[in-house]
Amino acid sequence: MAVGGGIRSAASAYVRARKRIPTWAIKPLRRIRTRLRIKLLHCFCADWVNPAFATCPPKYTAQFLSPAVIRNFAKDPNCDMTEDFLVEALSKGDECFGILDGRTLAAYSWYASQPTRIRPRDLMMQIDGRYVYMYKGFTSDAYRGQRLHAIGKTLALQTYMSRGFRGIISYVEFDNAESLKSTRRMGARLVGSIFILGVFGHYLIYRTRGCRKFGVRITRPRPGSDAPSTDTPSPLKFE
């Protein structure tokens, strides 16, 4: 009864508020709502190798994938890698670490040392060059629950640290409970957060002090160019 009463109260409040909106304002408000972007990103740093995830199960093969192998797997739409995505990722030298079950791509994650597009697509993630940015982690439905994402990310971390990088930076949206759990499980620590509010292509962006420490910031491509901007932040930015 209490739950039902709460729902009815909320519905009643919505109806009252809706009646107070002038008819002429309804259409513009609907348009704004469709163009409104609100995101809260939690940024994590993995800079130590958790031994619990440093070994790939014997039935799988874990390795960085060549562009040719990646393109072959991308022919399967279930792998969620479009041609446009591959062209951009490979053109800037991004690497894909995959876990294979025979000829099946069970899981993968991408790694970048250059500014990388996020959602919204007109924004880029940029980090301190001493770290590698991990994005687009994927596990096929048939292989979920085996902690392959944490294993793949840990093995990739080993390789990057052996190359001289300090660690891996990644972000997880605040409401993605499973990814937050997986990221913490492998030993990554929360270092800061980024809040993004966008309306009609204009953005208010706030990053916490921890993000600034790791050089994590949001940039935009230069007008008329597909190349990422390395020196021009989003037009409205608060820190």
RODO-2510 file (C-alpha; in nm, 4 decimals, decimal comma):
residues 239
     n   res          X          Y          Z
     1     m     0,0000     0,0000     0,0000
     2     a     0,2823     0,2371     0,0869
     3     v     0,4477     0,1779    -0,2497
     4     g     0,1203     0,2214    -0,4350
     5     g     0,0475     0,5390    -0,2417
     6     g     0,3903     0,6772    -0,3272
     7     i     0,3384     0,6083    -0,6958
     8     r    -0,0035     0,7753    -0,6903
     9     s     0,1397     1,0787    -0,5093
    10     a     0,4209     1,1109    -0,7624
    11     a     0,1762     1,0762    -1,0515
    12     s    -0,0523     1,3381    -0,8993
    13     a     0,2385     1,5794    -0,8527
    14     y     0,3417     1,5262    -1,2157
    15     v    -0,0104     1,6011    -1,3394
    16     r    -0,0267     1,9202    -1,1326
    17     a     0,3120     2,0362    -1,2604
    18     r     0,2145     1,9484    -1,6168
    19     k    -0,0980     2,1648    -1,5936
    20     r     0,1106     2,4648    -1,4905
    21     i     0,3184     2,4531    -1,8088
    22     p     0,1830     2,6904    -2,0752
    23     t     0,0711     2,5140    -2,3900
    24     w     0,3159     2,7143    -2,6012
    25     a     0,6087     2,5842    -2,3909
    26     i     0,5363     2,2128    -2,4218
    27     k     0,6878     2,1591    -2,7674
    28     p     1,0129     2,3521    -2,6970
    29     l     1,0554     2,1659    -2,3676
    30     r     1,0126     1,8321    -2,5428
    31     r     1,2749     1,9339    -2,7965
    32     i     1,5164     2,0321    -2,5204
    33     r     1,4594     1,7008    -2,3450
    34     t     1,5538     1,5063    -2,6588
    35     r     1,8768     1,7090    -2,6882
    36     l     1,9665     1,7021    -2,3199
    37     r     2,2671     1,4904    -2,2226
    38     i     2,3559     1,4237    -1,8598
    39     k     2,6427     1,1913    -1,7725
    40     l     2,8358     1,1129    -1,4567
    41     l     3,1563     0,9224    -1,5239
    42     h     3,3618     0,7568    -1,2510
    43     c     3,7297     0,7393    -1,3482
    44     f     3,9457     0,4481    -1,2344
    45     c     4,3186     0,3794    -1,2396
    46     a     4,4627     0,0268    -1,2476
    47     d     4,8324     0,0498    -1,1631
    48     w     4,9064    -0,2847    -0,9995
    49     v     4,8581    -0,6414    -1,1201
    50     n     4,6073    -0,8416    -0,9187
    51     p     4,7418    -1,2006    -0,9170
    52     a     4,3858    -1,3357    -0,8972
    53     f     4,3300    -1,2249    -1,2579
    54     a     4,6812    -1,2535    -1,3993
    55     t     4,6328    -1,6010    -1,5497
    56     c     4,4056    -1,6882    -1,8384
    57     p     4,2000    -2,0096    -1,7966
    58     p     4,3609    -2,2969    -1,9949
    59     k     4,0687    -2,3326    -2,2362
    60     y     4,1180    -1,9753    -2,3616
    61     t     4,3895    -1,7854    -2,5466
    62     a     4,4575    -1,4245    -2,4455
    63     q     4,6508    -1,1907    -2,6752
    64     f     4,6592    -0,8602    -2,8586
    65     l     4,4820    -0,9027    -3,1914
    66     s     4,6230    -0,7943    -3,5263
    67     p     4,4165    -0,5560    -3,7430
    68     a     4,3459    -0,8397    -3,9875
    69     v     4,2157    -1,0665    -3,7124
    70     i     4,0065    -0,7855    -3,5659
    71     r     3,8472    -0,7099    -3,9020
    72     n     3,7624    -1,0755    -3,9473
    73     f     3,5862    -1,0939    -3,6107
    74     a     3,4100    -0,7631    -3,6807
    75     k     3,2198    -0,9281    -3,9664
    76     d     3,0015    -1,0797    -3,6951
    77     p     2,7553    -0,8070    -3,5867
    78     n     2,7342    -0,9689    -3,2428
    79     c     3,0919    -0,8532    -3,1785
    80     d     2,9727    -0,4908    -3,1835
    81     m     3,2534    -0,3409    -3,3937
    82     t     3,1371    -0,1321    -3,6891
    83     e     3,3561    -0,0430    -3,9850
    84     d     3,3527     0,3261    -3,8897
    85     f     3,4679     0,2381    -3,5395
    86     l     3,7518     0,0190    -3,6690
    87     v     3,8725     0,2798    -3,9174
    88     e     3,9011     0,5432    -3,6469
    89     a     4,0477     0,3154    -3,3787
    90     l     4,3087     0,1525    -3,6000
    91     s     4,4068     0,4782    -3,7721
    92     k     4,5246     0,6224    -3,4411
    93     g     4,7096     0,3107    -3,3327
    94     d     4,4643     0,1738    -3,0767
    95     e     4,5113    -0,1894    -2,9755
    96     c     4,2560    -0,4609    -2,9052
    97     f     4,3236    -0,7292    -2,6446
    98     g     4,1081    -1,0352    -2,6940
    99     i     4,0296    -1,3601    -2,5174
   100     l     3,9621    -1,6388    -2,7653
   101     d     3,7772    -1,9650    -2,7259
   102     g     3,9165    -2,1447    -3,0261
   103     r     3,7968    -1,9365    -3,3211
   104     t     3,5391    -1,7494    -3,1152
   105     l     3,6041    -1,4035    -2,9723
   106     a     3,4773    -1,4416    -2,6159
   107     a     3,5809    -1,1001    -2,4825
   108     y     3,7839    -0,7968    -2,5797
   109     s     3,8852    -0,4491    -2,4677
   110     w     4,0439    -0,1576    -2,6538
   111     y     4,3424     0,0543    -2,5480
   112     a     4,4467     0,3993    -2,6666
   113     s     4,7293     0,6437    -2,6095
   114     q     4,5613     0,9157    -2,8171
   115     p     4,2416     1,1149    -2,7446
   116     t     3,9456     0,8837    -2,7945
   117     r     3,5835     0,9492    -2,8808
   118     i     3,3233     0,8881    -2,6099
   119     r     2,9474     0,9358    -2,5921
   120     p     2,8293     1,1964    -2,6859
   121     r     3,0307     1,1344    -3,0029
   122     d     3,1441     1,4953    -3,0367
   123     l     3,3500     1,4665    -2,7171
   124     m     3,6909     1,3060    -2,6672
   125     m     3,8589     1,1534    -2,3628
   126     q     4,2207     1,2534    -2,3110
   127     i     4,4583     1,1358    -2,0356
   128     d     4,8162     1,1769    -1,9144
   129     g     5,0518     1,0203    -2,1711
   130     r     5,2136     0,8076    -1,9020
   131     y     4,8949     0,6018    -1,8853
   132     v     4,6889     0,4033    -2,1353
   133     y     4,3162     0,4594    -2,1770
   134     m     4,0963     0,1489    -2,1831
   135     y     3,7573     0,1629    -2,3546
   136     k     3,4921    -0,0532    -2,5206
   137     g     3,5119    -0,3575    -2,2972
   138     f     3,2960    -0,6383    -2,4355
   139     t     3,2089    -0,9925    -2,3261
   140     s     2,9894    -1,2157    -2,5399
   141     d     2,6671    -1,3203    -2,3676
   142     a     2,7681    -1,6874    -2,3747
   143     y     3,0827    -1,6110    -2,1726
   144     r     2,9504    -1,3770    -1,9070
   145     g     3,0069    -1,4601    -1,5424
   146     q     3,3615    -1,5921    -1,5958
   147     r     3,5341    -1,2613    -1,5137
   148     l     3,6958    -1,2509    -1,8573
   149     h     3,6854    -0,8710    -1,8658
   150     a     3,8895    -0,8455    -1,5457
   151     i     4,1317    -1,1124    -1,6687
   152     g     4,1805    -0,9485    -2,0080
   153     k     4,2304    -0,6049    -1,8576
   154     t     4,4804    -0,7388    -1,6031
   155     l     4,6830    -0,9199    -1,8690
   156     a     4,6830    -0,6084    -2,0874
   157     l     4,7948    -0,4057    -1,7847
   158     q     5,0919    -0,6385    -1,7389
   159     t     5,1991    -0,5774    -2,0968
   160     y     5,1607    -0,2002    -2,0830
   161     m     5,3490    -0,1729    -1,7558
   162     s     5,6311    -0,3785    -1,9095
   163     r     5,6393    -0,1182    -2,1898
   164     g     5,6902     0,1584    -1,9351
   165     f     5,3369     0,2855    -1,8820
   166     r     5,2275     0,3566    -1,5260
   167     g     4,8869     0,1968    -1,5575
   168     i     4,5468     0,1969    -1,7249
   169     i     4,2789     0,4653    -1,6953
   170     s     3,9140     0,3874    -1,7681
   171     y     3,5734     0,5273    -1,6839
   172     v     3,2447     0,3675    -1,5863
   173     e     2,9070     0,5407    -1,5911
   174     f     2,7712     0,5815    -1,2392
   175     d     2,4692     0,3552    -1,2929
   176     n     2,6534     0,0626    -1,4562
   177     a     2,6640    -0,1591    -1,1479
   178     e     2,8166    -0,4655    -1,3150
   179     s     3,1040    -0,2727    -1,4728
   180     l     3,1711    -0,0884    -1,1477
   181     k     3,1896    -0,4214    -0,9666
   182     s     3,4205    -0,5761    -1,2284
   183     t     3,6504    -0,2737    -1,2321
   184     r     3,6883    -0,2701    -0,8550
   185     r     3,7297    -0,6483    -0,8434
   186     m     4,0448    -0,6387    -1,0545
   187     g     4,1987    -0,3843    -0,8177
   188     a     4,1378    -0,0559    -0,9996
   189     r     4,0833     0,2408    -0,7687
   190     l     3,8441     0,5306    -0,8095
   191     v     4,0483     0,8460    -0,8702
   192     g     3,7820     1,0998    -0,9638
   193     s     3,4632     1,1792    -1,1501
   194     i     3,3489     1,3858    -1,4475
   195     f     3,0049     1,5440    -1,4779
   196     i     2,8803     1,6344    -1,8258
   197     l     2,5685     1,8390    -1,8991
   198     g     2,4978     1,8955    -2,2669
   199     v     2,2208     2,0880    -2,4429
   200     f     2,2113     2,1404    -2,8225
   201     g     2,5821     2,0655    -2,8600
   202     h     2,6985     2,2980    -2,5810
   203     y     2,8473     2,1432    -2,2694
   204     l     2,9087     2,2161    -1,9052
   205     i     3,1870     1,9876    -1,7846
   206     y     3,3223     1,9467    -1,4353
   207     r     3,6076     1,7165    -1,3375
   208     t     3,7247     1,6526    -0,9838
   209     r     4,0773     1,7122    -0,8578
   210     g     4,1642     1,3427    -0,8881
   211     c     4,0944     1,3504    -1,2621
   212     r     4,3188     1,6523    -1,3064
   213     k     4,5994     1,4672    -1,1271
   214     f     4,5889     1,1952    -1,3929
   215     g     4,5449     1,4351    -1,6831
   216     v     4,1924     1,3092    -1,7474
   217     r     3,9929     1,5689    -1,9392
   218     i     3,7277     1,6066    -2,2046
   219     t     3,8184     1,7736    -2,5343
   220     r     3,6424     1,8318    -2,8675
   221     p     3,7513     1,7817    -3,2299
   222     r     3,8505     2,1016    -3,4076
   223     p     3,5645     2,2453    -3,6178
   224     g     3,5628     2,0969    -3,9659
   225     s     3,8120     1,8266    -3,8735
   226     d     3,7857     1,4659    -3,7605
   227     a     4,1154     1,5022    -3,5766
   228     p     4,0936     1,5284    -3,1994
   229     s     4,1782     1,8552    -3,0343
   230     t     4,4661     1,8377    -2,7892
   231     d     4,4470     2,1935    -2,6659
   232     t     4,0877     2,3167    -2,6896
   233     p     3,8523     2,2094    -2,4099
   234     s     3,4760     2,2048    -2,4407
   235     p     3,3466     2,5642    -2,4569
   236     l     3,2013     2,5729    -2,1052
   237     k     3,4163     2,4047    -1,8450
   238     f     3,4328     2,4250    -1,4680
   239     e     3,6973     2,2665    -1,2424
***
